[in-house]
Amino acid sequence: MLSLAGWQCLDNPNFPDVPSIQFIGLSKDTLDQGIFQEDSLIVQFRFQDGDGDIGRTNQQDDNNIFFIDERTGTIDNTFGIPEIPHEGAANGVEGVVKILLFSTCCIYPVDSLNPIDPCKPNPKIPFDTVQYRIYITDQANHKSNEILTTPIILRCN
């Protein structure tokens, strides 16, 4: 779930056409691991874009917010910023994005003799930590800077 908490068009922005984001925070720092939306938190970040072409158009289905799991280096979640009206947006836009992020699985060390399935409780490893690297793209496919969330503790059991 994604919500655009606020945005505004600006008269004389000093923003570049490439979007920029800044991490605000998390609603909490601990989650129960899971794959079926057992637990969640809110991620918040600010955005700015000088030419106002943030958000999907009616012709686009592609997501434009990307969460990379720092444990694996792979894109773990994607979301789409809703279309922002273009009236005045050519002058630039800024706002706050709030994303409902569901929990993920703990990742256990590889043990070829006793493999452990992710998302299964492990009494020997009660916690894991995950951080997400986040970036956005605009309609011109300009990629923003990347931000890093604060650590999120996963309870593995």
NULUMNU-325456 format. One record per residue (C-alpha): x, y, z; chain; residue number from 0. Coordinates in nm, 2 decimals. Each point is the difference from the previous one (the first is absolute). Layout:
ATOM,x,y,z,lumtor,donu
ATOM,X,Y,Z,A,NUM $
...
// end
This chain:
ATOM,x,y,z,lumtor,donu
ATOM,0.00,0.00,0.00,A,0 $
ATOM,0.13,0.34,-0.09,A,1 $
ATOM,-0.11,0.34,0.09,A,2 $
ATOM,0.11,0.33,-0.12,A,3 $
ATOM,-0.02,0.20,0.32,A,4 $
ATOM,0.04,0.34,-0.16,A,5 $
ATOM,0.14,0.16,-0.30,A,6 $
ATOM,0.01,0.36,-0.13,A,7 $
ATOM,0.08,0.18,-0.32,A,8 $
ATOM,0.26,0.27,0.04,A,9 $
ATOM,0.02,0.34,-0.18,A,10 $
ATOM,0.38,0.02,-0.03,A,11 $
ATOM,0.16,-0.33,0.09,A,12 $
ATOM,0.37,-0.05,0.02,A,13 $
ATOM,-0.03,-0.38,-0.04,A,14 $
ATOM,0.17,-0.19,-0.28,A,15 $
ATOM,-0.20,-0.20,-0.25,A,16 $
ATOM,0.14,-0.32,0.15,A,17 $
ATOM,-0.21,-0.10,0.31,A,18 $
ATOM,0.15,0.02,0.34,A,19 $
ATOM,-0.11,-0.18,0.32,A,20 $
ATOM,0.08,0.02,0.37,A,21 $
ATOM,-0.08,-0.26,0.26,A,22 $
ATOM,-0.23,0.12,0.28,A,23 $
ATOM,-0.05,-0.32,0.21,A,24 $
ATOM,-0.18,-0.32,0.09,A,25 $
ATOM,-0.31,-0.04,0.21,A,26 $
ATOM,0.17,-0.27,0.20,A,27 $
ATOM,0.33,-0.19,0.00,A,28 $
ATOM,-0.10,-0.36,0.06,A,29 $
ATOM,-0.21,-0.24,-0.20,A,30 $
ATOM,-0.10,-0.37,0.04,A,31 $
ATOM,0.13,-0.18,-0.31,A,32 $
ATOM,-0.26,-0.12,-0.24,A,33 $
ATOM,-0.11,-0.04,-0.36,A,34 $
ATOM,-0.38,0.04,0.04,A,35 $
ATOM,-0.03,0.36,0.12,A,36 $
ATOM,0.03,-0.10,0.37,A,37 $
ATOM,0.17,0.33,0.09,A,38 $
ATOM,0.07,0.33,-0.15,A,39 $
ATOM,0.15,0.35,0.05,A,40 $
ATOM,-0.02,0.34,-0.18,A,41 $
ATOM,0.30,0.13,-0.19,A,42 $
ATOM,0.00,0.38,-0.06,A,43 $
ATOM,0.22,0.21,-0.23,A,44 $
ATOM,-0.01,0.34,-0.16,A,45 $
ATOM,0.03,0.06,-0.38,A,46 $
ATOM,0.08,0.29,-0.22,A,47 $
ATOM,-0.01,0.02,-0.38,A,48 $
ATOM,0.07,0.31,-0.20,A,49 $
ATOM,-0.21,-0.07,-0.31,A,50 $
ATOM,-0.29,-0.17,0.19,A,51 $
ATOM,-0.01,-0.32,-0.20,A,52 $
ATOM,-0.03,-0.22,0.31,A,53 $
ATOM,-0.27,-0.26,0.01,A,54 $
ATOM,-0.15,-0.25,-0.24,A,55 $
ATOM,-0.22,0.12,-0.28,A,56 $
ATOM,-0.32,-0.18,-0.10,A,57 $
ATOM,0.20,-0.17,-0.28,A,58 $
ATOM,0.27,-0.13,0.24,A,59 $
ATOM,-0.03,-0.30,0.23,A,60 $
ATOM,0.37,-0.01,0.09,A,61 $
ATOM,0.09,0.05,0.36,A,62 $
ATOM,0.24,0.28,0.07,A,63 $
ATOM,0.11,-0.06,0.36,A,64 $
ATOM,0.26,-0.27,0.06,A,65 $
ATOM,0.10,-0.17,0.33,A,66 $
ATOM,0.33,-0.19,-0.01,A,67 $
ATOM,0.06,-0.25,0.28,A,68 $
ATOM,0.35,0.08,0.12,A,69 $
ATOM,0.05,-0.37,0.12,A,70 $
ATOM,-0.04,-0.13,-0.36,A,71 $
ATOM,0.05,0.30,-0.22,A,72 $
ATOM,-0.32,-0.08,-0.19,A,73 $
ATOM,-0.31,0.21,-0.05,A,74 $
ATOM,-0.24,-0.13,0.26,A,75 $
ATOM,-0.30,0.23,-0.04,A,76 $
ATOM,-0.13,0.25,-0.26,A,77 $
ATOM,-0.28,0.26,0.03,A,78 $
ATOM,-0.15,0.26,-0.23,A,79 $
ATOM,-0.03,0.37,0.08,A,80 $
ATOM,-0.35,0.11,-0.12,A,81 $
ATOM,-0.02,0.26,-0.27,A,82 $
ATOM,0.04,0.36,0.11,A,83 $
ATOM,-0.20,0.25,-0.20,A,84 $
ATOM,0.21,0.20,-0.24,A,85 $
ATOM,-0.17,0.33,0.07,A,86 $
ATOM,0.29,0.20,0.13,A,87 $
ATOM,0.22,-0.31,0.03,A,88 $
ATOM,0.23,0.11,-0.27,A,89 $
ATOM,0.12,0.24,0.27,A,90 $
ATOM,0.11,-0.29,0.22,A,91 $
ATOM,-0.16,-0.21,0.27,A,92 $
ATOM,0.10,-0.12,0.34,A,93 $
ATOM,-0.18,-0.21,0.26,A,94 $
ATOM,0.01,-0.29,0.24,A,95 $
ATOM,-0.06,-0.37,-0.09,A,96 $
ATOM,-0.13,-0.25,0.26,A,97 $
ATOM,0.03,-0.37,-0.09,A,98 $
ATOM,-0.15,-0.29,0.19,A,99 $
ATOM,0.28,-0.26,-0.01,A,100 $
ATOM,-0.08,-0.35,0.10,A,101 $
ATOM,0.24,-0.23,0.18,A,102 $
ATOM,0.25,-0.22,-0.17,A,103 $
ATOM,0.18,-0.33,0.10,A,104 $
ATOM,0.31,-0.04,0.21,A,105 $
ATOM,0.30,-0.12,-0.19,A,106 $
ATOM,0.20,-0.27,0.17,A,107 $
ATOM,0.37,-0.09,-0.05,A,108 $
ATOM,0.04,-0.27,-0.26,A,109 $
ATOM,0.04,-0.35,0.15,A,110 $
ATOM,0.01,-0.27,-0.26,A,111 $
ATOM,-0.04,-0.27,0.26,A,112 $
ATOM,-0.30,0.16,0.17,A,113 $
ATOM,-0.17,0.24,-0.24,A,114 $
ATOM,-0.25,0.23,0.16,A,115 $
ATOM,-0.30,0.13,-0.19,A,116 $
ATOM,-0.05,0.38,0.01,A,117 $
ATOM,-0.29,0.11,0.20,A,118 $
ATOM,0.02,-0.31,0.22,A,119 $
ATOM,0.08,0.07,0.37,A,120 $
ATOM,0.36,-0.07,0.10,A,121 $
ATOM,0.07,-0.02,0.37,A,122 $
ATOM,0.37,0.04,-0.06,A,123 $
ATOM,-0.05,0.33,-0.20,A,124 $
ATOM,-0.27,0.20,0.17,A,125 $
ATOM,0.06,0.33,-0.20,A,126 $
ATOM,0.10,0.12,-0.34,A,127 $
ATOM,0.05,0.36,-0.11,A,128 $
ATOM,-0.10,0.15,-0.34,A,129 $
ATOM,0.05,0.34,-0.15,A,130 $
ATOM,-0.14,0.12,-0.33,A,131 $
ATOM,0.16,0.22,-0.26,A,132 $
ATOM,-0.27,0.20,-0.17,A,133 $
ATOM,-0.01,0.20,-0.32,A,134 $
ATOM,-0.27,0.14,-0.23,A,135 $
ATOM,-0.02,0.08,-0.38,A,136 $
ATOM,-0.20,0.26,-0.18,A,137 $
ATOM,-0.19,-0.02,-0.33,A,138 $
ATOM,0.32,0.09,-0.19,A,139 $
ATOM,0.16,-0.29,0.17,A,140 $
ATOM,0.24,0.22,0.20,A,141 $
ATOM,0.12,-0.20,0.31,A,142 $
ATOM,0.01,0.18,0.33,A,143 $
ATOM,0.27,-0.02,0.26,A,144 $
ATOM,-0.02,-0.31,0.23,A,145 $
ATOM,-0.09,0.02,0.37,A,146 $
ATOM,0.05,-0.26,0.27,A,147 $
ATOM,-0.26,-0.09,0.26,A,148 $
ATOM,0.10,-0.03,0.36,A,149 $
ATOM,0.05,-0.37,0.11,A,150 $
ATOM,-0.32,-0.21,0.04,A,151 $
ATOM,0.02,-0.28,0.25,A,152 $
ATOM,-0.17,-0.32,-0.11,A,153 $
ATOM,-0.12,-0.24,0.27,A,154 $
ATOM,0.07,-0.34,-0.15,A,155 $
ATOM,-0.20,-0.22,0.24,A,156 $
// end
